[in-house]
Amino acid sequence: MMLIELSGIERVFTLGDNVVRALTQFDLAVAAGEYLAVMGASGSGKSTLLNLLGLLDRPDAGTYRLEGRAVTTLSADQQARVRRERIGFVFQSFHLVPRLTAAENIALPLMLAGVEPAERARRVERALADFGLANRAGHRPDQLSGGQRQRVAIARATIMRPALILADEPTGNLDRTTGAEVVRLLEMLNAGGVTLIMVTHDTVLGARARRRLVLQDGRKICDEPA
Protein backbone atom coordinates (compact mmCIF):
# COMPACT_ATOMS: atom_id res chain seq x y z
CA MET A 1 0.00 0.00 0.00
CA MET A 2 1.24 3.49 -0.83
CA LEU A 3 1.36 5.64 2.28
CA ILE A 4 2.54 8.85 0.59
CA GLU A 5 1.80 10.07 -2.94
CA LEU A 6 3.06 13.50 -4.03
CA SER A 7 2.25 14.66 -7.55
CA GLY A 8 3.39 17.87 -9.23
CA ILE A 9 4.26 19.58 -5.97
CA GLU A 10 5.42 23.19 -6.26
CA ARG A 11 6.58 25.36 -3.36
CA VAL A 12 7.74 28.89 -4.02
CA PHE A 13 9.01 31.45 -1.53
CA THR A 14 9.54 35.17 -2.14
CA LEU A 15 12.49 36.63 -0.27
CA GLY A 16 12.69 40.34 -1.00
CA ASP A 17 13.09 40.60 -4.77
CA ASN A 18 14.13 36.97 -5.11
CA VAL A 19 11.84 34.07 -5.96
CA VAL A 20 13.04 30.76 -4.50
CA ARG A 21 11.62 27.56 -5.96
CA ALA A 22 12.04 25.23 -3.01
CA LEU A 23 10.32 22.31 -4.78
CA THR A 24 9.61 22.09 -8.52
CA GLN A 25 7.24 19.58 -10.14
CA PHE A 26 8.07 17.19 -7.34
CA ASP A 27 6.69 13.65 -7.41
CA LEU A 28 7.23 11.04 -4.71
CA ALA A 29 5.65 7.72 -3.76
CA VAL A 30 6.51 6.02 -0.48
CA ALA A 31 5.07 2.63 0.44
CA ALA A 32 3.93 1.83 3.96
CA GLY A 33 6.82 0.52 6.04
CA GLU A 34 9.62 2.08 3.98
CA TYR A 35 12.81 3.53 5.48
CA LEU A 36 13.88 6.56 3.43
CA ALA A 37 16.82 8.92 3.93
CA VAL A 38 16.46 12.40 2.44
CA MET A 39 19.81 14.05 1.71
CA GLY A 40 21.24 17.08 -0.07
CA ALA A 41 23.05 20.35 0.55
CA SER A 42 21.54 23.21 2.54
CA GLY A 43 18.85 24.89 0.45
CA SER A 44 18.16 21.78 -1.62
CA GLY A 45 14.55 21.50 -0.42
CA LYS A 46 14.88 18.86 2.32
CA SER A 47 13.22 20.90 5.07
CA THR A 48 10.50 22.14 2.72
CA LEU A 49 9.71 18.55 1.76
CA LEU A 50 9.61 17.45 5.40
CA ASN A 51 7.31 20.34 6.35
CA LEU A 52 4.93 19.48 3.51
CA LEU A 53 4.90 15.79 4.42
CA GLY A 54 4.21 16.72 8.05
CA LEU A 55 1.37 19.09 7.09
CA LEU A 56 3.25 22.01 8.61
CA ASP A 57 3.15 23.79 5.25
CA ARG A 58 0.99 23.74 2.12
CA PRO A 59 2.22 23.48 -1.48
CA ASP A 60 1.47 26.20 -4.02
CA ALA A 61 0.45 23.53 -6.54
CA GLY A 62 0.16 19.76 -6.76
CA THR A 63 -1.49 17.10 -4.62
CA TYR A 64 -0.48 15.17 -1.51
CA ARG A 65 -2.28 11.97 -0.62
CA LEU A 66 -1.60 10.33 2.74
CA GLU A 67 -3.03 6.82 3.23
CA GLY A 68 -5.11 7.43 0.09
CA ARG A 69 -6.62 10.66 1.39
CA ALA A 70 -6.03 14.04 -0.28
CA VAL A 71 -4.69 16.06 2.66
CA THR A 72 -3.64 19.31 0.96
CA THR A 73 -7.27 20.38 0.60
CA LEU A 74 -8.20 19.76 4.25
CA SER A 75 -8.94 22.64 6.60
CA ALA A 76 -6.33 23.67 9.16
CA ASP A 77 -8.24 21.85 11.92
CA GLN A 78 -8.55 18.70 9.83
CA GLN A 79 -4.86 18.79 8.99
CA ALA A 80 -4.02 19.24 12.69
CA ARG A 81 -5.99 16.11 13.50
CA VAL A 82 -4.24 14.06 10.81
CA ARG A 83 -0.88 15.41 11.99
CA ARG A 84 -1.66 14.52 15.61
CA GLU A 85 -2.98 11.03 14.91
CA ARG A 86 -0.97 9.76 11.92
CA ILE A 87 2.39 11.59 11.93
CA GLY A 88 5.16 11.62 14.54
CA PHE A 89 7.96 14.20 14.53
CA VAL A 90 11.51 13.82 15.88
CA PHE A 91 13.65 16.96 15.74
CA GLN A 92 17.34 17.69 16.18
CA SER A 93 16.58 20.08 19.06
CA PHE A 94 14.11 17.71 20.78
CA HIS A 95 11.38 20.41 21.15
CA LEU A 96 10.33 19.20 24.60
CA VAL A 97 8.28 21.47 26.87
CA PRO A 98 10.80 22.64 29.52
CA ARG A 99 8.38 22.85 32.45
CA LEU A 100 6.92 19.37 31.89
CA THR A 101 8.40 16.11 33.13
CA ALA A 102 9.39 13.30 30.79
CA ALA A 103 6.07 11.53 31.47
CA GLU A 104 4.08 14.73 30.91
CA ASN A 105 5.88 15.47 27.63
CA ILE A 106 5.12 11.97 26.38
CA ALA A 107 1.49 12.29 27.47
CA LEU A 108 0.94 15.61 25.68
CA PRO A 109 -0.37 14.20 22.35
CA LEU A 110 -2.75 11.92 24.24
CA MET A 111 -4.09 14.87 26.24
CA LEU A 112 -4.61 16.92 23.07
CA ALA A 113 -6.45 13.96 21.51
CA GLY A 114 -8.75 13.65 24.53
CA VAL A 115 -7.62 10.17 25.58
CA GLU A 116 -9.08 9.18 28.95
CA PRO A 117 -6.71 9.63 31.94
CA ALA A 118 -6.56 5.93 32.81
CA GLU A 119 -5.68 4.90 29.26
CA ARG A 120 -3.27 7.82 29.01
CA ALA A 121 -1.44 6.73 32.15
CA ARG A 122 -1.25 3.13 30.95
CA ARG A 123 0.21 4.06 27.58
CA VAL A 124 2.72 6.52 29.05
CA GLU A 125 3.90 3.96 31.59
CA ARG A 126 4.41 1.44 28.81
CA ALA A 127 6.30 3.98 26.67
CA LEU A 128 8.58 4.94 29.56
CA ALA A 129 9.44 1.28 30.06
CA ASP A 130 9.89 0.58 26.33
CA PHE A 131 12.32 3.48 25.90
CA GLY A 132 14.31 2.85 29.08
CA LEU A 133 12.96 5.94 30.83
CA ALA A 134 11.01 4.47 33.74
CA ASN A 135 13.44 5.92 36.27
CA ARG A 136 13.33 9.35 34.57
CA ALA A 137 9.54 9.78 34.46
CA GLY A 138 9.54 12.71 36.89
CA HIS A 139 12.58 14.50 35.45
CA ARG A 140 12.29 17.70 33.42
CA PRO A 141 14.27 18.06 30.17
CA ASP A 142 17.06 20.07 31.86
CA GLN A 143 17.59 17.10 34.18
CA LEU A 144 18.06 14.64 31.30
CA SER A 145 21.01 13.86 29.03
CA GLY A 146 20.78 14.55 25.30
CA GLY A 147 20.14 10.89 24.56
CA GLN A 148 17.40 10.71 27.20
CA ARG A 149 15.75 13.84 25.82
CA GLN A 150 15.72 12.35 22.33
CA ARG A 151 14.23 9.11 23.68
CA VAL A 152 11.48 11.17 25.34
CA ALA A 153 10.93 12.93 22.00
CA ILE A 154 10.67 9.61 20.16
CA ALA A 155 8.30 8.21 22.79
CA ARG A 156 6.14 11.33 22.41
CA ALA A 157 6.27 11.04 18.60
CA THR A 158 5.04 7.44 18.67
CA ILE A 159 2.59 7.47 21.60
CA MET A 160 -0.35 7.98 19.18
CA ARG A 161 0.84 4.98 17.11
CA PRO A 162 1.37 6.98 13.90
CA ALA A 163 1.80 5.51 10.45
CA LEU A 164 4.68 7.87 9.65
CA ILE A 165 7.71 9.18 11.57
CA LEU A 166 9.49 12.24 10.19
CA ALA A 167 12.95 12.65 11.71
CA ASP A 168 14.87 15.87 11.03
CA GLU A 169 18.60 15.39 11.77
CA PRO A 170 17.67 13.32 14.88
CA THR A 171 21.32 12.71 15.84
CA GLY A 172 22.57 16.22 15.09
CA ASN A 173 22.94 17.26 18.75
CA LEU A 174 24.22 13.91 19.99
CA ASP A 175 27.62 12.27 20.21
CA ARG A 176 28.28 9.34 17.88
CA THR A 177 27.52 6.59 20.43
CA THR A 178 24.30 8.18 21.70
CA GLY A 179 23.27 8.98 18.13
CA ALA A 180 23.71 5.34 17.16
CA GLU A 181 21.42 4.29 20.03
CA VAL A 182 18.75 6.76 18.88
CA VAL A 183 19.00 5.48 15.29
CA ARG A 184 18.58 1.90 16.52
CA LEU A 185 15.40 2.94 18.34
CA LEU A 186 14.00 4.53 15.18
CA GLU A 187 14.97 1.50 13.11
CA MET A 188 13.24 -0.82 15.60
CA LEU A 189 10.05 1.21 15.14
CA ASN A 190 10.46 0.92 11.38
CA ALA A 191 10.97 -2.83 11.71
CA GLY A 192 7.63 -2.88 13.52
CA GLY A 193 5.92 -1.43 10.46
CA VAL A 194 6.13 2.35 10.93
CA THR A 195 7.27 4.30 7.86
CA LEU A 196 10.45 6.24 8.63
CA ILE A 197 11.63 9.28 6.64
CA MET A 198 14.84 10.80 7.94
CA VAL A 199 16.54 14.01 6.80
CA THR A 200 20.27 13.81 7.39
CA HIS A 201 23.61 15.24 6.25
CA ASP A 202 25.39 12.17 7.64
CA THR A 203 26.34 9.85 4.76
CA VAL A 204 26.89 6.94 7.18
CA LEU A 205 23.41 7.38 8.58
CA GLY A 206 21.96 7.84 5.10
CA ALA A 207 23.50 4.56 3.99
CA ARG A 208 21.60 2.72 6.74
CA ALA A 209 18.25 3.52 5.13
CA ARG A 210 16.82 1.11 2.60
CA ARG A 211 16.16 3.96 0.14
CA ARG A 212 18.08 7.18 -0.44
CA LEU A 213 16.60 10.33 -1.92
CA VAL A 214 19.01 13.16 -2.82
CA LEU A 215 17.70 16.65 -3.60
CA GLN A 216 19.27 19.56 -5.40
CA ASP A 217 17.57 22.90 -6.07
CA GLY A 218 14.15 21.49 -5.27
CA ARG A 219 14.42 18.48 -7.54
CA LYS A 220 15.34 14.83 -7.11
CA ILE A 221 18.74 13.99 -8.50
CA CYS A 222 18.90 10.51 -6.98
CA ASP A 223 16.24 8.07 -5.78
CA GLU A 224 17.60 4.61 -5.30
CA PRO A 225 18.16 1.78 -2.80
CA ALA A 226 20.93 2.80 -0.34
SVG drawing of the C-alpha trace seen along z (x, -y; Angstrom):
<svg xmlns="http://www.w3.org/2000/svg" viewBox="-12 -43 43 48">
<polyline fill="none" stroke="black" stroke-width="0.4" points="0.0,0.0 1.2,-3.5 1.4,-5.6 2.5,-8.8 1.8,-10.1 3.1,-13.5 2.2,-14.7 3.4,-17.9 4.3,-19.6 5.4,-23.2 6.6,-25.4 7.7,-28.9 9.0,-31.5 9.5,-35.2 12.5,-36.6 12.7,-40.3 13.1,-40.6 14.1,-37.0 11.8,-34.1 13.0,-30.8 11.6,-27.6 12.0,-25.2 10.3,-22.3 9.6,-22.1 7.2,-19.6 8.1,-17.2 6.7,-13.6 7.2,-11.0 5.7,-7.7 6.5,-6.0 5.1,-2.6 3.9,-1.8 6.8,-0.5 9.6,-2.1 12.8,-3.5 13.9,-6.6 16.8,-8.9 16.5,-12.4 19.8,-14.1 21.2,-17.1 23.1,-20.4 21.5,-23.2 18.9,-24.9 18.2,-21.8 14.5,-21.5 14.9,-18.9 13.2,-20.9 10.5,-22.1 9.7,-18.5 9.6,-17.4 7.3,-20.3 4.9,-19.5 4.9,-15.8 4.2,-16.7 1.4,-19.1 3.3,-22.0 3.1,-23.8 1.0,-23.7 2.2,-23.5 1.5,-26.2 0.5,-23.5 0.2,-19.8 -1.5,-17.1 -0.5,-15.2 -2.3,-12.0 -1.6,-10.3 -3.0,-6.8 -5.1,-7.4 -6.6,-10.7 -6.0,-14.0 -4.7,-16.1 -3.6,-19.3 -7.3,-20.4 -8.2,-19.8 -8.9,-22.6 -6.3,-23.7 -8.2,-21.9 -8.6,-18.7 -4.9,-18.8 -4.0,-19.2 -6.0,-16.1 -4.2,-14.1 -0.9,-15.4 -1.7,-14.5 -3.0,-11.0 -1.0,-9.8 2.4,-11.6 5.2,-11.6 8.0,-14.2 11.5,-13.8 13.7,-17.0 17.3,-17.7 16.6,-20.1 14.1,-17.7 11.4,-20.4 10.3,-19.2 8.3,-21.5 10.8,-22.6 8.4,-22.8 6.9,-19.4 8.4,-16.1 9.4,-13.3 6.1,-11.5 4.1,-14.7 5.9,-15.5 5.1,-12.0 1.5,-12.3 0.9,-15.6 -0.4,-14.2 -2.8,-11.9 -4.1,-14.9 -4.6,-16.9 -6.5,-14.0 -8.8,-13.7 -7.6,-10.2 -9.1,-9.2 -6.7,-9.6 -6.6,-5.9 -5.7,-4.9 -3.3,-7.8 -1.4,-6.7 -1.2,-3.1 0.2,-4.1 2.7,-6.5 3.9,-4.0 4.4,-1.4 6.3,-4.0 8.6,-4.9 9.4,-1.3 9.9,-0.6 12.3,-3.5 14.3,-2.9 13.0,-5.9 11.0,-4.5 13.4,-5.9 13.3,-9.3 9.5,-9.8 9.5,-12.7 12.6,-14.5 12.3,-17.7 14.3,-18.1 17.1,-20.1 17.6,-17.1 18.1,-14.6 21.0,-13.9 20.8,-14.5 20.1,-10.9 17.4,-10.7 15.8,-13.8 15.7,-12.4 14.2,-9.1 11.5,-11.2 10.9,-12.9 10.7,-9.6 8.3,-8.2 6.1,-11.3 6.3,-11.0 5.0,-7.4 2.6,-7.5 -0.3,-8.0 0.8,-5.0 1.4,-7.0 1.8,-5.5 4.7,-7.9 7.7,-9.2 9.5,-12.2 13.0,-12.6 14.9,-15.9 18.6,-15.4 17.7,-13.3 21.3,-12.7 22.6,-16.2 22.9,-17.3 24.2,-13.9 27.6,-12.3 28.3,-9.3 27.5,-6.6 24.3,-8.2 23.3,-9.0 23.7,-5.3 21.4,-4.3 18.8,-6.8 19.0,-5.5 18.6,-1.9 15.4,-2.9 14.0,-4.5 15.0,-1.5 13.2,0.8 10.1,-1.2 10.5,-0.9 11.0,2.8 7.6,2.9 5.9,1.4 6.1,-2.3 7.3,-4.3 10.5,-6.2 11.6,-9.3 14.8,-10.8 16.5,-14.0 20.3,-13.8 23.6,-15.2 25.4,-12.2 26.3,-9.8 26.9,-6.9 23.4,-7.4 22.0,-7.8 23.5,-4.6 21.6,-2.7 18.3,-3.5 16.8,-1.1 16.2,-4.0 18.1,-7.2 16.6,-10.3 19.0,-13.2 17.7,-16.6 19.3,-19.6 17.6,-22.9 14.2,-21.5 14.4,-18.5 15.3,-14.8 18.7,-14.0 18.9,-10.5 16.2,-8.1 17.6,-4.6 18.2,-1.8 20.9,-2.8"/>
</svg>
